[in-house]
């Protein structure tokens, strides 16, 4: 969770910022020699885009430190519908002193696992609170709708208030991260499957429907033809989640292809060839920063060097190769 997000913000491999795993309990972070949040002074693509005249938004799961509660019991952190009562131990997580998410370069913010406005029971909430997100049954069912609602609201208000100003939005969904609680209606198309894949694919389908609402809004607002949309994941399916990594070896939490080789779907009418499947280009999330910088004219700080490459040609369907000089 956190390493991918750190790379998406900085364009660096996450180890540069000592983020070797997900930002977790303070005691866990200390054992891993990790910080409790991403350094707010780290290079930031959204901050560079702000300076280039873009309005920026961060909506969904932040997980780079702070917010969405202060201390929890271990029972709350592992809550599910079938949990048995257990002894509770107070755990410190999500440091209250973490920088507000807005300070990383965002004009509009609503997140979980971040020091910002958030949601409670899948409804907008004005500030971090004491409910652990995954302990909320409502959030486990309706998070994709809540995140899409916020994104649609951002897009509509952006057009109304700023006209032709360009925008950039990180929309980071919670699904299909466990815990998953689909409704009976969501399950219907997958009743022929065993329980775990039934639950998993019910939530995948629901998330897909909600993303479709966002894409429809881009069309309605006349934004789709000049908006680059990228959809990806930060890891492969988990071993026990009900998902599948097909023929790839390994699962989430591993460095085999099943853990780190993920889909990338790109839409940019008139720029990215529709329906094309590229099985040759090898890309990394660090590539997004030099690519977006080249496309927007945004300039990262003086002396900055990304760990990625400009992949514009790969997106446009051209030949793509990287040469390295030692």
C-alpha positions in Angstrom: 0.0 0.0 0.0 2.4 2.7 1.2 5.4 1.9 -1.0 3.4 2.2 -4.2 1.8 5.5 -3.0 5.1 6.9 -2.1 6.4 6.2 -5.6 3.3 7.7 -7.1 3.9 11.0 -5.3 7.7 11.2 -5.5 8.7 9.3 -8.6 11.3 7.5 -6.5 11.7 3.9 -5.4 10.1 3.9 -1.9 13.3 2.8 -0.2 14.7 6.2 -0.8 12.2 7.5 1.7 12.6 4.4 4.0 9.1 3.2 3.2 9.7 -0.5 2.9 6.2 -1.7 3.7 2.8 -0.3 4.7 2.8 2.4 7.3 1.4 0.6 10.3 1.5 0.6 14.1 4.2 2.8 15.5 6.0 -0.2 17.0 5.9 -2.0 13.6 7.3 1.1 11.8 10.1 1.3 14.3 11.0 -2.4 13.8 11.2 -1.8 10.1 13.2 1.5 10.6 10.4 3.3 8.8 8.9 6.8 9.4 5.3 7.3 10.6 4.6 9.3 7.5 6.1 10.3 4.2 8.3 13.4 4.7 6.3 16.4 3.6 9.4 17.9 2.1 9.9 15.0 -0.3 9.6 15.7 -4.0 5.9 15.9 -4.9 4.3 15.6 -8.4 1.0 17.2 -7.2 2.9 20.2 -5.7 4.7 20.6 -9.1 1.4 20.4 -10.9 0.0 23.1 -8.6 2.8 25.4 -9.5 2.2 24.6 -13.2 -1.4 25.9 -12.8 -3.3 22.6 -12.2 -6.0 22.2 -9.6 -5.1 19.0 -7.7 -7.2 16.5 -5.8 -6.5 13.5 -3.5 -9.5 11.3 -3.0 -9.6 7.9 -1.4 -6.9 5.8 0.5 -3.8 7.9 1.3 -1.9 5.6 3.6 1.2 7.7 3.7 0.7 8.7 7.4 -1.8 10.2 9.8 -5.5 10.6 10.1 -8.6 8.5 10.3 -8.3 8.0 14.1 -5.8 8.3 16.8 -5.7 5.1 18.9 -7.7 1.9 18.4 -8.1 -1.4 20.2 -6.6 -4.4 18.4 -10.2 -5.8 18.2 -11.2 -2.8 16.2 -8.2 -3.1 13.9 -9.2 -6.7 13.0 -12.9 -6.4 13.2 -15.1 -8.4 10.9 -18.7 -9.7 11.1 -17.5 -13.1 12.3 -15.0 -12.0 14.9 -15.4 -13.5 18.4 -15.1 -11.2 21.4 -11.4 -10.8 22.4 -9.3 -8.9 24.9 -8.6 -5.4 23.7 -5.3 -3.7 23.7 -4.9 0.0 22.8 -2.7 0.4 19.7 -1.3 3.7 18.5 -1.6 4.2 14.8 -2.1 7.1 12.4 -0.2 9.8 14.2 -2.2 13.0 15.0 0.9 15.1 14.2 1.3 13.8 10.6 1.2 16.6 8.0 -2.2 17.4 6.5 -2.6 15.7 3.2 -3.1 19.0 1.5 0.5 20.0 2.3 1.8 17.5 -0.2 0.3 19.6 -3.0 -3.5 19.1 -3.1 -6.2 21.7 -3.3 -9.1 19.3 -2.7 -8.7 16.4 -0.2 -10.9 13.7 1.3 -9.0 10.5 2.4 -8.9 7.5 4.6 -5.6 6.8 6.4 -4.7 10.5 6.0 -4.8 13.7 8.1 -7.7 15.3 6.2 -11.5 15.3 5.8 -12.7 11.7 5.5 -15.8 9.5 5.7 -17.7 7.9 8.5 -20.0 5.0 7.6 -19.3 5.8 4.0 -20.6 9.4 4.4 -18.5 12.5 4.1 -17.0 13.6 7.5 -15.2 16.9 8.0 -12.1 15.7 9.9 -10.2 12.6 11.1 -12.1 10.6 13.6 -11.8 7.6 15.9 -13.4 4.9 13.7 -10.9 2.6 12.0 -12.1 2.4 8.3 -12.0 -1.3 7.9 -14.0 -1.9 11.0 -16.9 0.0 9.4 -19.4 -2.4 7.7 -20.7 0.5 5.7 -17.2 1.4 4.4 -16.5 -2.2 3.5 -19.6 -2.3 1.3 -20.0 1.2 -0.1 -16.4 2.7 -0.3 -16.3 2.7 -4.1 -19.5 4.6 -4.3 -18.4 7.1 -1.7 -15.0 7.7 -3.4 -16.7 8.0 -6.8 -19.3 10.4 -5.4 -16.5 12.7 -4.1 -14.7 12.5 -7.4 -17.8 13.4 -9.4 -18.4 16.3 -7.0 -14.9 17.5 -7.5 -15.1 17.4 -11.3 -18.5 19.3 -11.3 -17.3 22.0 -8.9 -14.0 22.3 -10.8 -15.8 23.0 -14.1 -18.2 25.4 -12.4 -15.6 27.4 -10.5 -12.5 27.3 -12.6 -13.7 26.9 -16.2 -10.8 25.8 -18.4 -8.2 25.4 -15.7 -6.5 21.9 -16.0 -6.9 19.4 -13.2 -5.1 16.4 -11.7 -6.8 13.8 -9.4 -5.5 10.8 -7.5 -8.5 8.6 -7.0 -7.3 5.7 -4.9 -10.0 3.1 -4.2 -10.2 0.8 -1.2 -11.8 -2.1 -3.1 -10.9 -4.9 -3.4 -8.8 -4.7 -0.3 -10.3 -6.9 2.4 -12.5 -6.6 4.4 -15.2 -7.0 1.7 -19.0 -7.1 2.5 -21.0 -7.2 -0.7 -24.8 -7.1 -0.6 -27.0 -9.9 -1.8 -27.7 -7.9 -5.0 -24.0 -7.6 -5.7 -23.5 -11.3 -5.3 -26.2 -12.4 -7.7 -24.1 -12.6 -10.9 -21.5 -14.7 -9.1 -23.6 -17.2 -7.2 -22.1 -20.1 -9.2 -18.7 -19.4 -7.6 -17.4 -20.5 -4.3 -17.7 -18.1 -1.4 -14.4 -16.2 -1.5 -14.3 -15.6 -5.3 -18.0 -14.8 -5.2 -17.3 -12.0 -2.7 -14.1 -10.8 -4.5 -15.7 -10.5 -8.0 -18.9 -9.0 -6.6 -16.8 -6.1 -5.3 -14.7 -5.9 -8.4 -17.8 -5.5 -10.5 -19.2 -2.9 -8.1 -16.0 -0.9 -8.2 -16.1 -1.1 -12.0 -19.6 0.3 -12.1 -18.6 3.2 -9.8 -15.5 4.0 -12.0 -17.9 4.0 -14.9 -19.9 6.8 -13.3 -16.8 8.9 -13.1 -16.0 8.3 -16.7 -19.6 9.2 -17.6 -19.2 12.4 -15.7 -16.1 13.3 -17.8 -18.2 12.8 -20.9 -21.1 14.9 -19.6 -18.8 17.8 -18.7 -17.0 17.7 -22.0 -13.7 16.7 -20.4 -13.1 13.2 -21.7 -11.3 14.1 -25.0 -8.6 16.1 -23.2 -8.2 14.0 -20.1 -5.7 11.2 -19.7 -7.1 8.4 -17.4 -4.9 5.7 -16.0 -6.2 2.7 -14.1 -3.8 0.4 -12.2 -3.3 -1.5 -9.0 -0.6 -1.5 -6.4 -0.2 -5.3 -6.2 -1.6 -8.6 -7.3 -4.4 -10.5 -5.6 -3.9 -11.9 -2.2 -3.5 -15.7 -1.6 -6.8 -16.0 0.4 -8.8 -13.1 -1.0 -10.6 -15.0 -3.7 -8.9 -13.2 -6.6 -6.6 -14.7 -9.2 -3.3 -13.8 -10.7 -3.8 -16.2 -13.6 -0.6 -18.0 -14.7 1.7 -15.7 -12.7 3.7 -17.0 -9.8 3.1 -15.6 -6.4 0.6 -13.4 -4.6 0.3 -10.0 -2.9 3.2 -9.6 -0.4 5.7 -11.4 -2.8 8.1 -10.0 -5.3 7.2 -12.7 -7.9 5.2 -11.5 -10.9 1.9 -12.4 -9.2 2.7 -9.8 -6.6 4.2 -7.0 -8.7 2.9 -7.3 -12.3 -0.4 -5.5 -12.4 -2.8 -4.2 -15.1 -2.5 -0.7 -16.6 -5.4 0.5 -18.6 -5.1 3.9 -20.3 -7.7 6.1 -22.0 -6.9 9.3 -23.9 -9.1 9.7 -27.0 -7.1 10.7 -30.0 -3.8 10.1 -28.3 -3.8 6.5 -27.0 -4.9 3.8 -29.5 -8.2 2.3 -28.4 -8.3 -1.5 -27.9 -4.5 -1.9 -28.3 -2.8 -4.4 -26.0 0.9 -3.8 -25.3 2.6 -7.0 -24.1 6.2 -5.7 -24.7 6.7 -2.5 -22.7 7.8 -2.9 -19.1 6.7 0.1 -17.1 6.9 1.1 -13.4 4.9 3.5 -11.3 8.0 5.8 -11.0 7.6 6.4 -14.7 4.4 8.4 -14.1 6.2 11.5 -12.8 8.6 12.1 -15.7 5.7 11.3 -18.1 3.2 13.7 -16.5 5.9 16.3 -16.2 6.6 16.1 -19.9 2.9 16.2 -20.8 2.0 19.1 -18.6 5.2 21.2 -18.4 5.3 20.7 -14.6 8.8 21.1 -13.2 10.0 19.1 -10.2 12.5 20.7 -7.7 16.0 21.7 -8.9 18.3 18.8 -8.7 15.5 16.2 -8.7 16.1 12.9 -10.5 13.3 10.4 -11.0 13.8 6.7 -10.8 11.5 6.4 -13.8 11.4 7.3 -17.5 9.1 9.2 -19.8 6.8 6.6 -21.2 4.7 8.9 -23.4 5.7 6.9 -26.5 4.5 3.6 -25.0 1.2 5.2 -24.1 0.7 6.5 -27.6 1.4 3.1 -29.1 4.9 3.8 -30.4 8.1 1.9 -29.9 9.5 2.2 -26.4 13.0 1.5 -25.3 15.2 2.8 -22.5 19.0 3.1 -22.8 21.1 3.2 -19.7 24.5 4.8 -19.4 26.9 3.9 -16.6 
